[in-house]
């Protein structure tokens, strides 16, 4: 029998033009599609979209919080303390004659307002303790933590609102503010940690900022209001129309101008607009019926932000149809908080980028 020769272990050189040799030895992974301008992790030739990288990092960061009993204790304390402070304020007000009659929904509303402040404080703490991730991942992680606080808060507020007959939509406004404050104050906390090199000065910085945005801005606004008093010129309003709450909404102006005393509260109201509780109140003012006993309290900040043009008819001889539409105070407050977060995040990100080692040239 003829012996079949063994096949060679290594094939010889290719003889066909259609055959080719793979270059790179499997080091280039082309399983991921290429996305223009995206940043990847571990695939230098085919970077991934930023969100695809940030989402797992954010979930890992948030999951560390969810696995800690301290996180859930903090959320529970925020709910309990918000209700307790609201009940204490209402009891003090009734004892001192602030209310002519008992207002069952007062505790319901004030609980949501205090919860907005508690959310801001917790957001700053959580952001300060978890600063070492990208900006997008920090926002997503803060949103995860905000959801963990907002869900039980919504249940508590809905139950409370159903018992007192308050507008249940108020719970929806409270949830929106809770999520917003946890995210924005989380960025403020992370920015404070990244801007200041040492821990203790960073703690002092974030404490001062949170204290001002949650308390100090209201105190400063109240103290500065007397300085906004001045003298203006106004004519006589005619064909005056009022809304259900009795506030003047439309008028025409006739006659000569005469001096009147006005308060230009719009010059200082923007500071108080960044307060989390007042930001919630500005949203709730559009939800609570005009005839509600506390409706004037909720709309007070918007009235102050509008200034004397809408409080003093015919100021400067201007009829109501010539006035510019008012800017929602909630937008002003949110813009101030975003500005503070940006002022802290930009230098912190620049400092961290300078600490990163340069990539070797290809």
HELIX and SHEET records of a PDB file:
HELIX    1   1 UNK A   50  UNK A   66  1                                  17    
HELIX    2   2 UNK A   69  UNK A   95  1                                  27    
HELIX    3   3 UNK A  105  UNK A  129  1                                  25    
HELIX    4   4 UNK A  135  UNK A  164  1                                  30    
HELIX    5   5 UNK A  169  UNK A  195  1                                  27    
HELIX    6   6 UNK A  199  UNK A  211  1                                  13    
HELIX    7   7 UNK A  212  UNK A  216  3                                   5    
HELIX    8   8 UNK A  217  UNK A  225  1                                   9    
HELIX    9   9 UNK A  226  UNK A  228  5                                   3    
HELIX   10  10 UNK A  265  UNK A  267  5                                   3    
HELIX   11  11 UNK A  269  UNK A  273  1                                   5    
HELIX   12  12 UNK A  276  UNK A  284  1                                   9    
HELIX   13  13 UNK A  295  UNK A  298  1                                   4    
HELIX   14  14 UNK A  300  UNK A  306  1                                   7    
HELIX   15  15 UNK A  308  UNK A  311  1                                   4    
HELIX   16  16 UNK A  320  UNK A  322  5                                   3    
HELIX   17  17 UNK A  329  UNK A  355  1                                  27    
SHEET    1   A 2 UNK A 229  UNK A 242  0                                        
SHEET    2   A 2 UNK A 248  UNK A 263 -1                                        
END                                                                             
